[in-house]
Amino acid sequence: MVSSIFDRHKSSILLFLLEYGSVNKSKLISIVTSPPVLTNVVNKMEEEKLIKTVEERIGRRTINISLTDRGLAVAEQLRRAEDVSKGRKFLFPDKFAIISFLDKTGTSTMTSLTNEFRNVSELLKELEGLKVIMREINSSGYPPTNFISLTEKGKKIADKLNEVEELFKE
C-alpha cells in the first residue's frame, strides 16, 4: 500500500516537472501536501536518479528540483500513457506538432502554445536553439506579449512535414 502511494506521488511529481521544468521544492506542496512525505518522496526519487536537487541560498535556503535525463524519459512515457488513456492521438512527436501548428497559424502567442501543448517551454527552447522558431516580444502593453513564429528553416521543415502528412492520406 505504501509503495503505491509513493508511486502515485512520484508520477504526479514527474508530470509536474515535465510541464513546469525546474521548480522550487515548495511548489510541490500542491501535489504532496505533507512536508515529511514530500521530503521522503523527493529523496527516493533522487536515489532512483529521476530528479536532481540543487540547494541555493538566496536569502533563505531554497531547493530547486528538476528532471534528470532518466526522469525526463519516464515522465514523457507517463504523459503519453495518460494522453492515450484520454483518447488523444498525435501524428508527430510534439516538437513536430508545434512546427505544424505554427505553420497553420503563422504567429502564435506563448499563451496559445501553452494551452495547445504540454511542456512547451522546453520544446520551444530546443526549437529556438535549432533556429527553427523565433520569438518577438511586444512590450507596448502590460504584460508584454511573447510571439512565436517559424524561421525560414522552420518553414522548410513544415513543408516537409506537410508532405509526410499527405503521404499518410494516400
N, CA and C atoms as a LAMMPS dump frame, in Angstrom:
ITEM: TIMESTEP
0
ITEM: NUMBER OF ATOMS
510
ITEM: BOX BOUNDS ff ff ff
-5.0000000000000000e+02 5.0000000000000000e+02
-5.0000000000000000e+02 5.0000000000000000e+02
-5.0000000000000000e+02 5.0000000000000000e+02
ITEM: ATOMS id mol type element x y z
1 1 1 N 0.825 -1.198 0
2 1 2 C 0 0 0
3 1 3 C 0.868 1.26 0
4 2 1 N 1.909 1.276 0.848
5 2 2 C 2.759 2.461 0.941
6 2 3 C 3.447 2.726 -0.395
7 3 1 N 3.958 1.678 -1.056
8 3 2 C 4.667 1.909 -2.313
9 3 3 C 3.74 2.474 -3.392
10 4 1 N 2.45 2.086 -3.394
11 4 2 C 1.546 2.629 -4.406
12 4 3 C 1.29 4.115 -4.187
13 5 1 N 1.255 4.553 -2.923
14 5 2 C 1.106 5.975 -2.627
15 5 3 C 2.346 6.714 -3.105
16 6 1 N 3.536 6.145 -2.802
17 6 2 C 4.763 6.762 -3.275
18 6 3 C 4.8 6.805 -4.797
19 7 1 N 4.375 5.722 -5.449
20 7 2 C 4.371 5.685 -6.916
21 7 3 C 3.435 6.741 -7.487
22 8 1 N 2.282 6.91 -6.871
23 8 2 C 1.333 7.925 -7.331
24 8 3 C 1.936 9.32 -7.184
25 9 1 N 2.566 9.562 -6.026
26 9 2 C 3.22 10.858 -5.809
27 9 3 C 4.36 11.058 -6.814
28 10 1 N 5.144 10.009 -7.023
29 10 2 C 6.26 10.113 -7.972
30 10 3 C 5.739 10.444 -9.36
31 11 1 N 4.692 9.771 -9.791
32 11 2 C 4.121 10.042 -11.111
33 11 3 C 3.641 11.476 -11.221
34 12 1 N 2.957 11.951 -10.199
35 12 2 C 2.449 13.323 -10.212
36 12 3 C 3.588 14.336 -10.254
37 13 1 N 4.636 14.091 -9.485
38 13 2 C 5.785 14.997 -9.468
39 13 3 C 6.5 14.977 -10.811
40 14 1 N 6.682 13.795 -11.387
41 14 2 C 7.334 13.7 -12.694
42 14 3 C 6.56 14.484 -13.758
43 15 1 N 5.242 14.325 -13.777
44 15 2 C 4.425 15.047 -14.756
45 15 3 C 4.445 16.553 -14.507
46 16 1 N 4.45 16.953 -13.246
47 16 2 C 4.517 18.374 -12.892
48 16 3 C 5.834 18.974 -13.384
49 17 1 N 6.943 18.278 -13.125
50 17 2 C 8.252 18.77 -13.559
51 17 3 C 8.377 18.772 -15.078
52 18 1 N 7.74 17.812 -15.726
53 18 2 C 7.747 17.79 -17.182
54 18 3 C 7.082 19.04 -17.734
55 19 1 N 6.012 19.443 -17.098
56 19 2 C 5.269 20.619 -17.569
57 19 3 C 5.938 21.931 -17.189
58 20 1 N 6.481 22.016 -15.987
59 20 2 C 6.98 23.302 -15.489
60 20 3 C 8.496 23.428 -15.446
61 21 1 N 9.227 22.352 -15.726
62 21 2 C 10.683 22.43 -15.682
63 21 3 C 11.187 22.454 -14.252
64 22 1 N 12.309 23.116 -14.022
65 22 2 C 12.903 23.217 -12.702
66 22 3 C 12.021 24.081 -11.8
67 23 1 N 11.71 23.568 -10.609
68 23 2 C 10.851 24.308 -9.68
69 23 3 C 11.443 24.265 -8.279
70 24 1 N 11.026 25.221 -7.487
71 24 2 C 11.373 25.237 -6.075
72 24 3 C 10.593 24.109 -5.397
73 25 1 N 11.233 23.417 -4.484
74 25 2 C 10.591 22.286 -3.788
75 25 3 C 9.253 22.685 -3.184
76 26 1 N 9.132 23.923 -2.709
77 26 2 C 7.885 24.358 -2.082
78 26 3 C 6.702 24.327 -3.043
79 27 1 N 6.963 24.409 -4.345
80 27 2 C 5.876 24.337 -5.337
81 27 3 C 5.229 22.951 -5.362
82 28 1 N 5.972 21.939 -4.912
83 28 2 C 5.452 20.565 -4.951
84 28 3 C 4.47 20.274 -3.823
85 29 1 N 4.319 21.214 -2.883
86 29 2 C 3.344 21.043 -1.796
87 29 3 C 1.93 20.95 -2.358
88 30 1 N 1.704 21.521 -3.542
89 30 2 C 0.377 21.405 -4.157
90 30 3 C 0.088 19.961 -4.591
91 31 1 N 1.132 19.155 -4.722
92 31 2 C 0.97 17.756 -5.136
93 31 3 C 0.998 16.827 -3.923
94 32 1 N 1.995 17.013 -3.077
95 32 2 C 2.147 16.202 -1.874
96 32 3 C 2.011 17.163 -0.698
97 33 1 N 0.868 17.165 -0.056
98 33 2 C 0.555 18.198 0.943
99 33 3 C 1.258 18.01 2.28
100 34 1 N 1.811 16.858 2.534
101 34 2 C 2.523 16.614 3.787
102 34 3 C 4.024 16.842 3.559
103 35 1 N 4.618 17.848 4.211
104 35 2 C 6.057 18.101 4.024
105 35 3 C 6.961 16.894 4.304
106 36 1 N 6.726 16.109 5.382
107 36 2 C 7.596 14.94 5.594
108 36 3 C 7.463 13.902 4.471
109 37 1 N 6.244 13.692 3.979
110 37 2 C 6.048 12.737 2.882
111 37 3 C 6.723 13.266 1.619
112 38 1 N 6.584 14.564 1.362
113 38 2 C 7.239 15.169 0.196
114 38 3 C 8.744 14.969 0.263
115 39 1 N 9.331 15.207 1.421
116 39 2 C 10.782 15.024 1.579
117 39 3 C 11.177 13.578 1.304
118 40 1 N 10.398 12.626 1.835
119 40 2 C 10.691 11.203 1.591
120 40 3 C 10.592 10.851 0.11
121 41 1 N 9.54 11.339 -0.555
122 41 2 C 9.347 11.036 -1.982
123 41 3 C 10.482 11.647 -2.8
124 42 1 N 10.821 12.901 -2.513
125 42 2 C 11.904 13.576 -3.24
126 42 3 C 13.223 12.835 -3.039
127 43 1 N 13.52 12.447 -1.799
128 43 2 C 14.759 11.704 -1.526
129 43 3 C 14.802 10.391 -2.3
130 44 1 N 13.682 9.669 -2.296
131 44 2 C 13.604 8.38 -3.01
132 44 3 C 13.781 8.596 -4.52
133 45 1 N 13.145 9.639 -5.052
134 45 2 C 13.259 9.913 -6.491
135 45 3 C 14.689 10.305 -6.861
136 46 1 N 15.355 11.008 -5.96
137 46 2 C 16.744 11.378 -6.216
138 46 3 C 17.638 10.135 -6.186
139 47 1 N 17.389 9.222 -5.239
140 47 2 C 18.125 7.956 -5.176
141 47 3 C 17.937 7.16 -6.469
142 48 1 N 16.718 7.209 -7.01
143 48 2 C 16.411 6.476 -8.246
144 48 3 C 16.888 7.218 -9.492
145 49 1 N 17.532 8.372 -9.284
146 49 2 C 18.082 9.192 -10.369
147 49 3 C 17.014 9.68 -11.344
148 50 1 N 15.805 9.947 -10.806
149 50 2 C 14.721 10.511 -11.61
150 50 3 C 14.75 12.033 -11.582
151 51 1 N 15.249 12.582 -10.465
152 51 2 C 15.324 14.03 -10.308
153 51 3 C 16.693 14.392 -9.754
154 52 1 N 17.017 15.672 -9.887
155 52 2 C 18.211 16.19 -9.216
156 52 3 C 17.783 17.413 -8.423
157 53 1 N 18.406 17.582 -7.272
158 53 2 C 18.102 18.73 -6.434
159 53 3 C 19.355 19.591 -6.323
160 54 1 N 19.122 20.897 -6.313
161 54 2 C 20.21 21.857 -6.154
162 54 3 C 19.797 22.817 -5.052
163 55 1 N 20.634 22.874 -4.027
164 55 2 C 20.342 23.78 -2.916
165 55 3 C 20.984 25.129 -3.214
166 56 1 N 20.204 26.19 -3.045
167 56 2 C 20.69 27.544 -3.273
168 56 3 C 20.389 28.377 -2.036
169 57 1 N 21.217 29.359 -1.827
170 57 2 C 20.977 30.292 -0.717
171 57 3 C 20.856 31.688 -1.304
172 58 1 N 19.615 32.119 -1.418
173 58 2 C 19.321 33.487 -1.828
174 58 3 C 18.421 34.007 -0.715
175 59 1 N 19.041 34.6 0.304
176 59 2 C 18.259 34.927 1.49
177 59 3 C 18.014 33.65 2.265
178 60 1 N 16.86 33.068 2.054
179 60 2 C 16.522 31.789 2.688
180 60 3 C 17.006 30.642 1.817
181 61 1 N 17.174 29.5 2.448
182 61 2 C 17.598 28.31 1.714
183 61 3 C 16.473 27.851 0.802
184 62 1 N 16.804 27.595 -0.452
185 62 2 C 15.815 27.051 -1.386
186 62 3 C 16.389 25.81 -2.041
187 63 1 N 15.519 24.911 -2.37
188 63 2 C 15.927 23.689 -3.054
189 63 3 C 15.175 23.638 -4.376
190 64 1 N 15.931 23.658 -5.468
191 64 2 C 15.331 23.556 -6.796
192 64 3 C 15.414 22.112 -7.259
193 65 1 N 14.346 21.656 -7.864
194 65 2 C 14.235 20.268 -8.308
195 65 3 C 13.982 20.262 -9.807
196 66 1 N 14.703 19.393 -10.511
197 66 2 C 14.492 19.254 -11.95
198 66 3 C 14.651 17.782 -12.335
199 67 1 N 14.184 17.464 -13.517
200 67 2 C 14.27 16.091 -14.011
201 67 3 C 15.68 15.783 -14.511
202 68 1 N 16.119 14.567 -14.282
203 68 2 C 17.334 14.072 -14.918
204 68 3 C 16.928 13.565 -16.302
205 69 1 N 17.887 13.147 -17.103
206 69 2 C 17.543 12.572 -18.407
207 69 3 C 16.653 11.342 -18.231
208 70 1 N 16.97 10.529 -17.227
209 70 2 C 16.155 9.335 -16.959
210 70 3 C 14.741 9.749 -16.53
211 71 1 N 14.649 10.734 -15.642
212 71 2 C 13.353 11.224 -15.187
213 71 3 C 12.532 11.804 -16.32
214 72 1 N 13.204 12.527 -17.222
215 72 2 C 12.518 13.097 -18.381
216 72 3 C 11.929 11.99 -19.254
217 73 1 N 12.701 10.937 -19.487
218 73 2 C 12.21 9.827 -20.314
219 73 3 C 10.999 9.152 -19.659
220 74 1 N 11.072 8.932 -18.345
221 74 2 C 9.95 8.302 -17.631
222 74 3 C 8.727 9.217 -17.659
223 75 1 N 8.947 10.516 -17.423
224 75 2 C 7.83 11.473 -17.409
225 75 3 C 7.163 11.554 -18.784
226 76 1 N 7.953 11.56 -19.844
227 76 2 C 7.366 11.615 -21.189
228 76 3 C 6.53 10.373 -21.467
229 77 1 N 7.003 9.215 -21.018
230 77 2 C 6.216 7.99 -21.208
231 77 3 C 4.923 8.042 -20.399
232 78 1 N 5.012 8.546 -19.178
233 78 2 C 3.805 8.698 -18.36
234 78 3 C 2.804 9.619 -19.038
235 79 1 N 3.303 10.738 -19.568
236 79 2 C 2.409 11.69 -20.224
237 79 3 C 1.755 11.067 -21.463
238 80 1 N 2.541 10.341 -22.237
239 80 2 C 1.969 9.699 -23.427
240 80 3 C 0.924 8.657 -23.025
241 81 1 N 1.195 7.894 -21.977
242 81 2 C 0.215 6.907 -21.497
243 81 3 C -1.053 7.603 -21.035
244 82 1 N -0.889 8.725 -20.331
245 82 2 C -2.049 9.49 -19.881
246 82 3 C -2.84 10.024 -21.078
247 83 1 N -2.135 10.523 -22.075
248 83 2 C -2.799 11.044 -23.273
249 83 3 C -3.561 9.943 -24.007
250 84 1 N -2.951 8.77 -24.127
251 84 2 C -3.618 7.649 -24.802
252 84 3 C -4.87 7.25 -24.027
253 85 1 N -4.771 7.226 -22.687
254 85 2 C -5.942 6.84 -21.89
255 85 3 C -7.078 7.844 -22.032
256 86 1 N -6.738 9.089 -22.389
257 86 2 C -7.762 10.113 -22.59
258 86 3 C -8.189 10.21 -24.051
259 87 1 N -7.665 9.311 -24.891
260 87 2 C -8.081 9.282 -26.285
261 87 3 C -7.366 10.261 -27.194
262 88 1 N -6.295 10.899 -26.704
263 88 2 C -5.549 11.834 -27.541
264 88 3 C -4.598 11.055 -28.433
265 89 1 N -4.484 11.505 -29.66
266 89 2 C -3.579 10.863 -30.61
267 89 3 C -2.712 11.939 -31.241
268 90 1 N -1.48 11.587 -31.546
269 90 2 C -0.57 12.527 -32.185
270 90 3 C 0.002 11.873 -33.437
271 91 1 N 0.01 12.6 -34.533
272 91 2 C 0.67 12.103 -35.731
273 91 3 C 2.176 12.252 -35.62
274 92 1 N 2.621 13.32 -35.024
275 92 2 C 4.038 13.621 -34.939
276 92 3 C 4.441 13.774 -33.475
277 93 1 N 5.739 13.593 -33.196
278 93 2 C 6.199 13.967 -31.859
279 93 3 C 5.876 15.441 -31.614
280 94 1 N 5.82 15.831 -30.37
281 94 2 C 5.363 17.166 -30
282 94 3 C 6.096 18.301 -30.704
283 95 1 N 7.423 18.207 -30.858
284 95 2 C 8.121 19.33 -31.488
285 95 3 C 7.695 19.49 -32.943
286 96 1 N 7.398 18.393 -33.615
287 96 2 C 6.912 18.496 -34.991
288 96 3 C 5.479 19.024 -35.013
289 97 1 N 4.711 18.647 -33.99
290 97 2 C 3.334 19.148 -33.894
291 97 3 C 3.346 20.663 -33.69
292 98 1 N 4.304 21.167 -32.924
293 98 2 C 4.423 22.614 -32.722
294 98 3 C 4.771 23.303 -34.029
295 99 1 N 5.697 22.731 -34.79
296 99 2 C 6.074 23.305 -36.089
297 99 3 C 4.856 23.331 -37.005
298 100 1 N 4.125 22.237 -37.034
299 100 2 C 2.91 22.154 -37.864
300 100 3 C 1.882 23.199 -37.421
301 101 1 N 1.699 23.339 -36.12
302 101 2 C 0.759 24.312 -35.566
303 101 3 C 1.152 25.731 -35.977
304 102 1 N 2.423 26.068 -35.843
305 102 2 C 2.893 27.402 -36.219
306 102 3 C 2.784 27.634 -37.723
307 103 1 N 2.952 26.571 -38.493
308 103 2 C 2.791 26.691 -39.944
309 103 3 C 1.352 27.062 -40.293
310 104 1 N 0.419 26.475 -39.58
311 104 2 C -1.001 26.74 -39.854
312 104 3 C -1.46 28.099 -39.3
313 105 1 N -0.912 28.501 -38.142
314 105 2 C -1.358 29.742 -37.514
315 105 3 C -0.51 30.949 -37.894
316 106 1 N 0.668 30.73 -38.439
317 106 2 C 1.562 31.838 -38.766
318 106 3 C 2.343 32.257 -37.542
319 107 1 N 1.783 33.1 -36.735
320 107 2 C 2.408 33.539 -35.487
321 107 3 C 1.458 33.192 -34.359
322 108 1 N 2.026 32.767 -33.238
323 108 2 C 1.201 32.396 -32.099
324 108 3 C 1.782 33.022 -30.84
325 109 1 N 0.928 33.197 -29.849
326 109 2 C 1.414 33.69 -28.566
327 109 3 C 1.855 32.511 -27.716
328 110 1 N 2.673 32.804 -26.743
329 110 2 C 3.121 31.776 -25.806
330 110 3 C 1.913 31.165 -25.095
331 111 1 N 0.935 31.988 -24.769
332 111 2 C -0.274 31.503 -24.088
333 111 3 C -1.009 30.48 -24.947
334 112 1 N -1.168 30.765 -26.235
335 112 2 C -1.852 29.826 -27.138
336 112 3 C -1.112 28.504 -27.22
337 113 1 N 0.212 28.58 -27.331
338 113 2 C 1.001 27.349 -27.413
339 113 3 C 0.928 26.557 -26.113
340 114 1 N 0.945 27.25 -25
341 114 2 C 0.857 26.578 -23.7
342 114 3 C -0.495 25.886 -23.544
343 115 1 N -1.544 26.5 -24.053
344 115 2 C -2.872 25.881 -23.989
345 115 3 C -2.974 24.672 -24.907
346 116 1 N -2.235 24.692 -25.994
347 116 2 C -2.318 23.637 -27.006
348 116 3 C -1.4 22.445 -26.704
349 117 1 N -0.227 22.712 -26.137
350 117 2 C 0.793 21.676 -25.937
351 117 3 C 1.284 21.662 -24.51
352 118 1 N 1.682 20.48 -24.066
353 118 2 C 2.294 20.329 -22.752
354 118 3 C 3.801 20.508 -22.897
355 119 1 N 4.441 20.889 -21.821
356 119 2 C 5.895 21.028 -21.774
357 119 3 C 6.424 21.903 -22.899
358 120 1 N 5.67 22.913 -23.252
359 120 2 C 6.013 23.729 -24.41
360 120 3 C 7.294 24.53 -24.19
361 121 1 N 7.59 24.955 -22.973
362 121 2 C 8.77 25.779 -22.726
363 121 3 C 10.054 25.075 -23.141
364 122 1 N 10.214 23.831 -22.718
365 122 2 C 11.424 23.08 -23.068
366 122 3 C 11.506 22.831 -24.57
367 123 1 N 10.375 22.497 -25.181
368 123 2 C 10.366 22.248 -26.622
369 123 3 C 10.702 23.523 -27.397
370 124 1 N 10.178 24.655 -26.953
371 124 2 C 10.471 25.917 -27.637
372 124 3 C 11.943 26.294 -27.501
373 125 1 N 12.526 26.036 -26.33
374 125 2 C 13.961 26.293 -26.154
375 125 3 C 14.768 25.462 -27.149
376 126 1 N 14.383 24.19 -27.282
377 126 2 C 15.083 23.304 -28.214
378 126 3 C 14.923 23.798 -29.653
379 127 1 N 13.691 24.135 -30.043
380 127 2 C 13.441 24.605 -31.408
381 127 3 C 14.132 25.942 -31.678
382 128 1 N 14.194 26.787 -30.673
383 128 2 C 14.885 28.069 -30.832
384 128 3 C 16.391 27.844 -30.991
385 129 1 N 16.939 26.922 -30.212
386 129 2 C 18.356 26.573 -30.324
387 129 3 C 18.699 26.008 -31.689
388 130 1 N 17.749 25.306 -32.292
389 130 2 C 17.947 24.739 -33.637
390 130 3 C 17.645 25.755 -34.739
391 131 1 N 17.273 26.967 -34.322
392 131 2 C 16.94 28.06 -35.25
393 131 3 C 15.743 27.732 -36.144
394 132 1 N 14.763 27.048 -35.544
395 132 2 C 13.536 26.668 -36.244
396 132 3 C 12.423 27.677 -35.961
397 133 1 N 12.464 28.273 -34.775
398 133 2 C 11.473 29.291 -34.41
399 133 3 C 12.193 30.563 -33.975
400 134 1 N 11.423 31.656 -33.956
401 134 2 C 11.954 32.902 -33.407
402 134 3 C 10.885 33.505 -32.506
403 135 1 N 11.353 34.246 -31.521
404 135 2 C 10.456 34.901 -30.578
405 135 3 C 10.557 36.411 -30.767
406 136 1 N 9.424 37.063 -30.652
407 136 2 C 9.382 38.521 -30.651
408 136 3 C 8.519 38.937 -29.483
409 137 1 N 8.989 39.923 -28.756
410 137 2 C 8.24 40.392 -27.586
411 137 3 C 7.665 41.762 -27.894
412 138 1 N 6.344 41.871 -27.726
413 138 2 C 5.66 43.155 -27.9
414 138 3 C 5.487 43.749 -26.508
415 139 1 N 6.25 44.803 -26.244
416 139 2 C 6.238 45.43 -24.915
417 139 3 C 5.292 46.617 -24.831
418 140 1 N 4.48 46.825 -25.857
419 140 2 C 3.61 48.005 -25.856
420 140 3 C 2.491 47.914 -24.816
421 141 1 N 2.137 46.73 -24.4
422 141 2 C 1.098 46.561 -23.379
423 141 3 C 1.677 45.891 -22.15
424 142 1 N 0.843 45.756 -21.137
425 142 2 C 1.287 45.046 -19.948
426 142 3 C 0.327 43.906 -19.676
427 143 1 N 0.759 42.704 -19.478
428 143 2 C 2.155 42.302 -19.571
429 143 3 C 2.595 42.217 -21.035
430 144 1 N 3.909 42.214 -21.269
431 144 2 C 4.39 42.073 -22.651
432 144 3 C 3.903 40.754 -23.248
433 145 1 N 3.675 40.744 -24.553
434 145 2 C 3.211 39.536 -25.236
435 145 3 C 4.376 38.909 -25.991
436 146 1 N 4.547 37.615 -25.788
437 146 2 C 5.617 36.858 -26.422
438 146 3 C 5.041 36.17 -27.66
439 147 1 N 5.477 36.567 -28.869
440 147 2 C 5.009 35.962 -30.116
441 147 3 C 6.057 34.994 -30.641
442 148 1 N 5.59 33.86 -31.134
443 148 2 C 6.487 32.835 -31.675
444 148 3 C 6.071 32.544 -33.1
445 149 1 N 7.061 32.465 -33.989
446 149 2 C 6.79 32.134 -35.387
447 149 3 C 7.946 31.299 -35.927
448 150 1 N 7.737 30.742 -37.108
449 150 2 C 8.758 29.92 -37.749
450 150 3 C 9.79 30.789 -38.449
451 151 1 N 11.032 30.332 -38.417
452 151 2 C 12.083 30.944 -39.224
453 151 3 C 11.981 30.35 -40.631
454 152 1 N 12.834 30.775 -41.529
455 152 2 C 12.851 30.168 -42.876
456 152 3 C 13.155 28.677 -42.785
457 153 1 N 14.095 28.32 -41.912
458 153 2 C 14.413 26.896 -41.705
459 153 3 C 13.177 26.156 -41.2
460 154 1 N 12.448 26.763 -40.258
461 154 2 C 11.231 26.158 -39.717
462 154 3 C 10.17 25.972 -40.791
463 155 1 N 10.057 26.948 -41.696
464 155 2 C 9.082 26.837 -42.79
465 155 3 C 9.431 25.694 -43.732
466 156 1 N 10.727 25.476 -43.964
467 156 2 C 11.154 24.354 -44.817
468 156 3 C 10.797 23.027 -44.143
469 157 1 N 11.027 22.95 -42.842
470 157 2 C 10.681 21.735 -42.105
471 157 3 C 9.172 21.512 -42.155
472 158 1 N 8.392 22.587 -41.986
473 158 2 C 6.925 22.481 -42.036
474 158 3 C 6.471 21.97 -43.399
475 159 1 N 7.106 22.448 -44.477
476 159 2 C 6.761 21.96 -45.82
477 159 3 C 6.986 20.454 -45.921
478 160 1 N 8.104 19.974 -45.374
479 160 2 C 8.397 18.532 -45.409
480 160 3 C 7.387 17.754 -44.558
481 161 1 N 7.027 18.304 -43.41
482 161 2 C 6.031 17.647 -42.558
483 161 3 C 4.68 17.56 -43.269
484 162 1 N 4.324 18.608 -44.015
485 162 2 C 3.073 18.586 -44.792
486 162 3 C 3.124 17.501 -45.863
487 163 1 N 4.289 17.326 -46.486
488 163 2 C 4.455 16.258 -47.492
489 163 3 C 4.252 14.895 -46.837
490 164 1 N 4.837 14.699 -45.667
491 164 2 C 4.679 13.424 -44.958
492 164 3 C 3.232 13.193 -44.603
493 165 1 N 2.568 14.229 -44.121
494 165 2 C 1.16 14.113 -43.749
495 165 3 C 0.295 13.727 -44.962
496 166 1 N 0.603 14.277 -46.123
497 166 2 C -0.123 13.924 -47.347
498 166 3 C 0.098 12.455 -47.718
499 167 1 N 1.326 11.959 -47.486
500 167 2 C 1.602 10.557 -47.79
501 167 3 C 0.759 9.623 -46.912
502 168 1 N 0.51 10.023 -45.676
503 168 2 C -0.349 9.222 -44.795
504 168 3 C -1.77 9.152 -45.325
505 169 1 N -2.199 10.18 -46.036
506 169 2 C -3.572 10.227 -46.536
507 169 3 C -3.776 9.395 -47.799
508 170 1 N -2.704 9.048 -48.477
509 170 2 C -2.834 8.284 -49.742
510 170 3 C -3.259 6.866 -49.5
